[in-house]
Amino acid sequence: MLQEMPETNDTAADQLPDHGGVQDPMAFRRYLISGRLSLIALAEALTVAEFHNIRRAAAALSIMPSAVSTRIKALEETLGYPLFDRRHGIRPTLRGHVFLDFAERALGLIAQAVSAAGNSRRASALRIALQSSATSGPQARLLQQFSLSRPDIFLIPEEVPPHDLATSLRKRRLDIALTPWAPNGVDILMFRSLWHEHMMVAISHNDPLIHRDILTREDIAGRTFVVRSQGIGASLMEHMLPWLTEGSQTPNIEELHAGRDALMLSVANNRVLALVMPTMRDLHIPGVAFRPLHGGPTTVTIHAVWSRYNSSPALRAFLKTLATIFGPSGDSPPAGR
């Protein structure tokens, strides 16, 4: 069994020198060589976070549960804080969510490097911008079906700031984007509408609004909202802001240059609010609850957007999957054409 461990002040980050707030890359390489931070332990911690159970995670990895438990405990001791809350099952702590979010992205980049360099069986790659969580819902099902139907195509998901989407698509840095944004002028970009979702408000368990099942504009008047510079939050706020400002108190908006889990950590600890998609509820983030918003334009349409001049076979294969799942649809030019 994993044992609960107290947080300490001597963390791994404290042991690494930095220069102007940026850690020295060579010092970190020497730290890795010391063996105190193991890629094996990172992979095991991510798997435990996925299964919420040591034995199931160990079975999925084909190793002994005791080995998983021992290495995760050693990892926590190295970091100086617990990654998991063991009081009700095994779920990531707030700091654990942030660490595992970065760890998952780091291992994903390593996997991409290995595949790009050595997997000659893949015919091509598809760079796709995702602006919301892909853990569940229509987006998760779409990506899963595409991967199953076209295992020869390497799927590279990316988070791109909303204001960079159009340029990235035009210059072919991205093949396609799944986003609330759609072109609205004369452009080379095409789009089609896919599905609708109702945004929600993320609030802290310590927030006075926690006892309300549904929130109104009056409830959140004058409150502070945190918006990530990347991801879907900026689009959601742009969609809601005219309605939010109709009241007597205009909301305060703070931009956050960090990952999705850091956003939720800010909500949990600072009693700020965030507009999110309903799939965020499936992440089970400690200290954060989600409430629907009544009376506002909360319906969000997710579009697929791509360049008409992108002839990538991978893109054409993805558009075929879209037609299979959502039905045939004429590729829509931007409004005004």
N, C-alpha and C positions, 0 to 999 in steps of 0.2 A: 504493500500500500504506500502511496505517496503521503508523506507527512507534511503538515502545515509548517511553514517556516516564517519567522519574523523578517520584516524588512530591515536592512542594515544601511548604513550611510556609505560604506565602502563598496562602490559598484565597479563593474568592469570599465565603465566610461571614465571613472575617476582615475583609473590607472593609466590612461592613454593621454599623452601630451597633445595639446592642440595649439594651433597658430591662428590667432584672431578668431577663435570660435569654431575653426575647422580642424578636425582631427588629422594628425600627421599620417598619411597613407602608409609610409614605410614603418612607422611605429605600430600601426595596426597589423601589418603583415607579420612583423616579429611577434606580436601578441598571438596571432593565429598559429604560428609555428610552435609556440609554447605548448599548444594542446589544450589550453584552458577553455577554448570555445570550439565546439565540435559541430561540423555539418551534420553528422549523424544525429546528435542531440537536437539540432534544429528541426530536422526532418521528423523525428519522433514527436517533438512538442507540437508541431503543426498537425500531425496525424491525431494526437490525443485531443487537440482542440476541435478537430473535425468530428471525432466519434464520441467525445465526452466520456470516454471509458478507456482505461489502460489495457484491459484484456482484448477488447475489440481492435484497438489500435495496433497492439502487438500482433494479433492474428493477421491483420491486413498487411503488416510489414514482414510477416513470417519470422518473428523473433520472440524471445521469451519476455513475458510481462515484467519480470524482475529486472531485466536489463534496461527496459524502457524507463521504469521507475527510478533506477539508480542514476541513469544519465540525466534525466530531467531534474532530479534533485541536485546533481552536481552543476547543471546549467544554472539553476536558480541561485545556488551559492555563489557562482561566478558573477552573476548579474547583481546580486545583492538584494533581490526582491522576489516574491513569489509570482510565478506566471499563472498559476491556477488557484481558484477558490474551490476547496474540497468539501465545504460544508453541505452543499446540496448538489451531489454529483461532482463532476469535474468540469468546471467552466473557466475560461480565462478571466483573470482580474482586469481591472481597467488598464494598468500598466502592461499586463500581459497581452491585452488586445493590441496596444500600440507596438510592442516589441514584435509580436507574431505577424502583424501587418507588414512591417519592414522586412522581417525574415522571409515571409512568403514571396514578396517581390524580389528579394535577393536571390532566392533559390530558383524563382521563375526565370530570372535573367541568366543564371548559370545554365539552366535547361535549354534556353534559347541558343546560348553560345554553343553548347554541345551539339544540338540538333542542326544548327546552321552550318557548323564546321564539318560534321561527320555523317549526317544522315542523307545520303544521296538518293534514298528511295522517295523522298518528298519532292513532288514535282514543282511546287511553288509555295508561296506564303501569302497570307491575307492579313494586312494590317487594318485592324478595326478599332475605332474609338468607341469606348463604352463609358457612359457618364453616370451610371448607377450600378448598384450591386448586382452581380450576376449569380447570386446564390439560389435564387428561386424565380418563379414567375415566367412570363413569356420569353424574356431575354435568355434566361438559363436554358429553357427548352429549345429555343432556336439554336443556340450555340452547341448544345449537346447533339441535336439532330444533324447539324452540319458536320461536326467532327466524326460522327458515326458513318455518315454517308460518304464523306470525303477524307479518309484518314491520310491520303497522300498530300493534303494541303496543311501546312503548318499555320495554325491560328495564332496571331500575335495581337493580343488585346492591349490597348493603350488608353491612358487618360490624357485628354487634351483640353486645355482651357477653351471654353465656348467661343471666345473671340478669335481663336486660332484655327477653328475647325475648317472654315471655308478655304483659307489659304493652304492648309495642309492637304485638303482634298484636291484643290486645283493643281497643286504642285506634285501630286502623287506621293506625298509623304505618308498619306493614308489612302486606303482603298475605299473604305466605307465608314460611316458613322451611324450609330444608333443614338438618337438625340431628340429632345423636344424642339430643337431649332430646325427650321426649314427655310430654304432660299425664298426670297420674296421680291426679287428683281431680275432683270435680264442677266443671265449667268450661264455658265457651262455646266452647272450642277443640276442633277436630277434628284427627285425624291419620291417616295411613296409612304403613305401613312400605314402604320402597322397595328398598333393597339393603344388603348387608353388606360390610364391609371389615375388614382386620386391621391394627391400628395398629402402628407401628414406633418404634424409638428412634433419634433423630438424635444422632450422636456426632462429635467432632472427629477429623480424621486423625491428630492427635497424642495421642489418648487411648490408654492401654494396652489398651483393649478392642477396638481397631481390628482386631486379628488374629483375633478371634472372629467366626465366620460367624453364630452364633446366640447371643443373650444369655439369661441366666437371672436369677432374682431374686437369687441370691447374687452375681452379677457386679455388679449395680447397687445393692446394699445400702448404705445410708448416703450415696449420691451426691446431688449437687444437681441438681434439675430446674428448668428455666426454663419458665414458663407465661405465655403472653400473656393480658392482661386481656380482649382481644377474640379472636374466632376460636374454633376447636374445642379448643384445648389444655386449657382449664379443664374441659370436659366429659370429655375423655379421662382427665385426672388424677383426677377424681371417680370415674370408672368403675374405674380401676386401684388407687386408693389403699388400699382394704381389703386387697387382695392384697399390695401392696407392704409394708404395715405388719405383715404376719404374720411377717416375718423378725425377726432380732435387731436390725437397725439400720433406723430409720425414715428415709426420704428427706427431704432438705431441699428446700423448695419456695420459689422466688423468683418474684414476679410482675413481668412486664415490660410496661410501657405503651408499646408500639411496634409497628411493622409486622412482617409475616412475615419479611422479609429481615433486619431487625434481630435477630430471634430467632435466625436461622441464623448471623448474624455473632457473636452471643454464644456460641453453641455452638462455632463454629470457634476462637474466640480464648480462651475461658475454661475449656475442658474441662468444661463442664456438659452435661447431657443434656436432651432434649426429647422428649415423646411427640407423634408426628405421624401423619398419614394417608399411605398409600403413594404418593399422587399427588405428594408433595413430592419424590420421587426424580427426577421428570421435569424439575425446575428446574435440575439440574446445578450445585449451589452449590459453589464452590471451598472446599476444606478441610473439607467435611462428608460423612459417610457415613451409611448407614441400615442398621439391623440388626433382624431379627425378634426377638420376645421369646417364649421358650418357657415353657410351663407356666401362664401367666396368662390371665385373661379378655380376650384381645386383640381378640375379634370385636366390632365396632361396627356397630349397625344405624342407618342413616340414615332419618329420617322426614321427611315433609312435614307441616307443622303450619299451620293457618289458623283463622280465626274462622268459626263457623257463620253469623254475622250479617253477614259481609262479602259483599255482593251484587255486587261489582265484576265487570264483564264480562271484564276482563283476568284476574282470578283464575279465573273459570269456564273461560276458554280454557286456562289453564295446567293446571288439574285435568283437562281433556280430554286434553291432551298426556300427562300422567302415565298416564292410563288406556290411551292408545295404546301407550306404551312398556312399561309394567310390568303391563298387563292390568287389567281391571275389578276394582274392589275397593270394598266398602262403606266409606263414610267412617266411621272408627272414633271413637266418643266416648271421652273419657278413662276409664281404668280406674276401676271403682267406680260407674259409672252404670248 
